[in-house]
Amino acid sequence: MDAMLQVCAVQITPIMNQVEANLRRGREFVRRAAAEEVDLIVFPELWTTGYYLSKEAFEQWAEPQHGPTIQSMQEEAARANAAIVCPYVEQGHDGQMYISVAVIDCDGEVMGNVRKSLLWGREQQIFARGELEYPIFDIKVGKIGVLICYEMEFPETSRLLALNGAEMIVCPSVWSLSAAHRWDIQLPARSLDNTVYVLGVNAVGNNACGKSKLVSPLGDILAEASDRKEELLIRMIDKEALYWAREEVPYLEDYRRRLTPGGEKRIPIPSYEQL
């Protein structure tokens, strides 16, 4: 992670079942963010389609990993010189649909793809589960991990990312109004538990609670968006604060790897010195 880094959460109200219109608006948001010289741009979960669609509607919009949505965002990332975390509906080679996220670096290269591994409610009748894998993406802006919405509600996922070197966890979401209190509790808790930055990027409207937020490695809310309207949440962060937090609260240094779910034999965890 660069010493100073400007991040942007795109809090958007998706137009249901209108991918072309949402993509057009997404490109406009990226260009507005680029004018502020941001380094990292993150969109909410399922922002191109909307959340409350039928399985048949999602099947209509599902696309491969290098489909039109990702190609469009690759062009925008290179133009903006900013990394983009872009959720989309993936049509896998296995014939299954996934809630997925592509991580695109500042030069437009796709660095990897993440499939949502823990599905909430009706998602289980529509999408397939991804593998229980939580990779680190070492991109120009630093080492980031991705947790998609409900995955953030399980402490183990963020702990695995932190132990494997994440400096920031981004969380694209469609977090509901009725669960807003959990959003307010769990993002700061995951930040503090693991002394990492957390950037939670939520949709707004259509039963989503908004309140996208950037949380410090000590669990402090550094910036928070509205619970009612679309906006770009832009904030500068300092890598030095990450190191200071880990000296102040040495959770990762003192962590005993035998605590890791599944144990070292099932889930190899690097030593803290490798972070």
C-alpha atoms as one frame of an Amber mdcrd trajectory, in Angstrom:
protein
   0.000   0.000   0.000   1.304   3.452  -0.893   2.029   5.705   2.098  -0.982
   7.878   1.250  -3.936   6.476  -0.666  -7.292   7.915  -1.683 -10.186   5.452
  -1.779 -13.697   5.818  -3.150 -16.905   3.934  -2.341 -19.547   4.266  -5.061
 -22.871   4.225  -3.212 -25.430   3.751  -5.958 -29.126   2.906  -6.312 -29.190
   0.282  -9.071 -31.977   0.482 -11.619 -33.537  -2.959 -11.416 -32.966  -5.183
 -14.449 -31.292  -2.390 -16.459 -27.651  -3.397 -16.869 -26.812  -1.003 -19.703
 -28.193   1.971 -17.793 -26.346   0.986 -14.617 -23.089   0.492 -16.517 -23.454
   3.917 -18.099 -23.997   5.484 -14.689 -21.118   3.461 -13.246 -18.738   4.828
 -15.862 -19.878   8.347 -14.989 -19.157   7.703 -11.305 -15.673   6.414 -12.150
 -14.911   9.540 -14.163 -16.112  11.773 -11.349 -13.889   9.858  -8.942 -10.957
  10.094 -11.347 -11.309  13.873 -11.304 -10.566  13.643  -7.561  -7.450  11.557
  -8.309  -8.594   8.523  -6.348  -6.501   5.354  -6.292  -9.161   2.724  -5.566
 -12.830   2.627  -6.604 -15.251   0.017  -5.214 -18.826  -0.674  -6.346 -21.584
  -2.434  -4.335 -22.646  -6.045  -4.774 -24.866  -6.710  -7.822 -24.810  -3.032
  -8.782 -25.281  -3.694 -12.497 -28.501  -5.712 -12.125 -30.051  -4.852  -8.785
 -30.635  -7.426  -6.063 -34.331  -8.323  -6.115 -34.589 -10.123  -9.437 -35.848
 -13.590 -10.328 -33.443 -16.393 -11.188 -34.555 -16.100 -14.805 -33.715 -12.382
 -14.852 -30.267 -12.989 -13.382 -29.680 -15.719 -15.988 -30.399 -13.152 -18.690
 -27.616 -10.878 -17.422 -25.022 -13.434 -16.296 -21.711 -13.119 -18.153 -18.284
 -14.784 -18.195 -15.345 -13.455 -16.234 -14.118 -11.332 -19.138 -17.554 -10.259
 -20.336 -18.745  -6.763 -21.277 -19.070  -5.441 -17.708 -15.500  -6.290 -16.780
 -14.124  -5.149 -20.132 -15.855  -1.802 -19.660 -14.391  -1.379 -16.185 -10.933
  -2.417 -17.408 -11.037   0.502 -19.832 -12.204   2.874 -17.110  -9.502   1.706
 -14.669  -6.753   2.331 -17.205  -8.202   5.721 -18.128  -8.537   6.755 -14.467
  -5.235   5.179 -13.364  -7.225   3.694 -10.475  -7.882   0.148  -9.331 -11.540
  -0.908  -9.544 -13.327  -3.604  -7.539 -16.298  -4.559  -9.698 -19.051  -6.985
  -8.645 -21.111  -8.706 -11.345 -23.243 -11.781 -12.055 -20.898 -14.480 -13.341
 -21.822 -17.324 -15.668 -19.280 -20.000 -14.829 -17.850 -22.535 -17.247 -19.607
 -25.149 -15.095 -22.997 -23.730 -16.036 -23.571 -22.270 -12.571 -24.240 -18.634
 -11.693 -22.162 -16.858  -9.060 -22.189 -13.523  -7.276 -18.671 -12.512  -8.224
 -16.193  -9.660  -7.969 -13.372  -8.818 -10.375 -10.324  -6.971  -9.031  -8.855
  -4.714 -11.718  -5.526  -2.943 -11.258  -4.705   0.628 -12.240  -3.458  -0.434
 -15.687  -6.698  -2.252 -16.518  -5.374  -5.763 -15.887  -7.751  -8.168 -14.146
  -5.817  -9.465 -11.154  -8.354 -12.043 -10.077 -11.947 -13.070  -9.539 -13.741
 -13.864  -6.270 -16.989 -15.834  -5.972 -19.258 -15.339  -2.965 -18.838 -18.376
  -0.727 -21.504 -17.709   1.910 -24.957 -17.017   0.495 -27.773 -15.259   2.315
 -31.421 -16.360   2.164 -32.912 -16.392  -1.337 -29.441 -16.239  -2.900 -29.134
 -19.948  -2.102 -31.955 -20.747  -4.539 -30.402 -18.675  -7.349 -26.614 -18.816
  -7.159 -23.955 -21.445  -6.559 -21.516 -21.078  -3.666 -17.930 -20.187  -4.424
 -15.036 -22.012  -2.816 -13.984 -21.145   0.734 -11.004 -19.239  -0.613 -10.085
 -15.681   0.337  -7.100 -14.545  -1.738  -4.974 -11.459  -1.281  -4.628  -9.173
  -4.297  -1.289  -7.406  -4.330  -2.171  -4.487  -6.560  -0.618  -1.082  -7.058
  -2.521   0.431  -4.132  -1.567  -2.351  -1.709  -2.637  -5.763  -0.455  -6.416
  -6.040  -0.414  -8.894  -8.787   0.359 -12.530  -8.974  -0.747 -15.489 -10.157
   1.322 -18.891  -9.986  -0.341 -21.679  -8.783   1.964 -22.727 -11.752   4.174
 -19.154 -13.081   4.226 -18.246 -10.130   6.465 -20.607 -11.453   9.153 -18.314
 -14.400   9.857 -15.205 -13.457  11.890 -13.125 -16.252  10.376 -13.086 -14.831
   6.842 -11.543 -11.492   7.770  -9.107 -13.181  10.150  -7.824 -15.419   7.353
  -7.331 -12.384   5.119  -5.464 -10.497   7.841  -3.209 -13.456   8.642  -2.353
 -13.717   4.969  -1.276 -10.095   4.744  -4.319  -7.953   3.920  -3.876  -4.257
   4.607  -7.456  -3.449   3.609 -10.627  -5.504   3.278 -13.241  -4.209   0.862
 -16.823  -5.356   1.314 -19.204  -4.810  -1.642 -22.724  -5.284  -0.273 -26.473
  -5.031  -0.555 -27.072  -4.679   3.187 -30.718  -4.347   4.164 -32.450  -1.675
   6.223 -33.502  -4.213   8.851 -29.860  -5.289   9.332 -28.355  -1.789   9.454
 -27.384  -2.226  13.116 -25.278  -5.250  12.167 -23.539  -3.245   9.435 -22.697
  -0.583  12.024 -21.317  -3.145  14.481 -19.569  -5.692  12.318 -17.465  -3.502
  10.040 -15.718  -1.724  12.946 -15.409  -5.047  14.790 -13.674  -6.724  11.831
 -11.339  -3.734  11.476 -10.325  -3.750  15.122 -10.140  -7.547  15.431  -7.647
  -7.695  12.595  -6.092  -4.195  12.626  -6.938  -3.609   8.977  -8.743  -0.885
   7.084 -12.273  -1.901   6.060 -14.122  -0.205   3.219 -17.768  -1.249   3.272
 -19.548  -0.270   0.042 -23.300  -0.606   0.134 -26.154   0.062  -2.247 -28.812
   2.565  -1.169 -32.555   2.514  -1.755 -34.609  -0.554  -2.691 -34.340  -1.799
   0.927 -30.550  -1.262   1.137 -29.402   0.845   4.093 -26.559   2.776   2.437
 -24.108   4.077   5.041 -21.032   3.014   3.083 -18.075   3.588   5.371 -14.329
   3.565   5.764 -13.128   2.164   9.088  -9.647   2.564  10.559  -7.489  -0.350
  11.795  -8.591   0.566  15.327 -12.294   0.422  14.483 -12.917   4.162  14.174
 -15.321   5.415  11.495 -13.231   7.705   9.290 -15.985   8.528   6.796 -19.589
   7.459   6.280 -22.105   8.041   3.507 -25.785   8.880   3.799 -28.447   6.256
   4.452 -30.729   7.897   1.896 -28.937   8.975  -1.262 -26.348   8.096  -3.858
 -22.893   9.544  -3.396 -19.181   9.085  -3.842 -17.520   8.575  -0.471 -13.890
   9.653  -0.897 -11.273   9.632   1.826  -7.492   9.708   2.110  -5.887   6.995
   4.251  -2.380   6.680   5.650  -0.448   3.412   5.642   1.525   4.552   8.661
  -1.691   4.382  10.699  -1.875   0.673   9.893   1.590   0.027  11.318   0.901
   2.197  14.340  -2.353   0.335  15.068  -0.557  -3.028  14.933   2.032  -1.805
  17.391  -0.640  -0.383  19.684  -2.851  -3.486  19.543  -0.665  -6.499  18.576
  -3.448  -8.984  17.884  -1.758 -10.424  14.802   1.659 -10.677  16.409   0.272
 -12.459  19.474  -2.141 -14.674  17.536  -1.654 -18.420  18.046  -2.154 -20.170
  14.743  -3.744 -23.200  16.368  -6.790 -20.990  16.934  -7.398 -20.876  13.184
 -10.547 -22.837  12.210  -9.483 -26.159  10.746  -6.001 -25.868  12.231  -2.684
 -25.349  10.529  -2.810 -28.700   8.758  -6.013 -27.827   6.921  -5.472 -24.100
   6.424  -1.796 -23.116   6.278  -1.255 -19.682   7.763   1.963 -17.696   7.319
   3.857 -16.405  10.303   3.255 -12.815  11.326   6.803 -11.935  10.191   5.676
 -12.567   6.608   2.909  -9.955   6.781
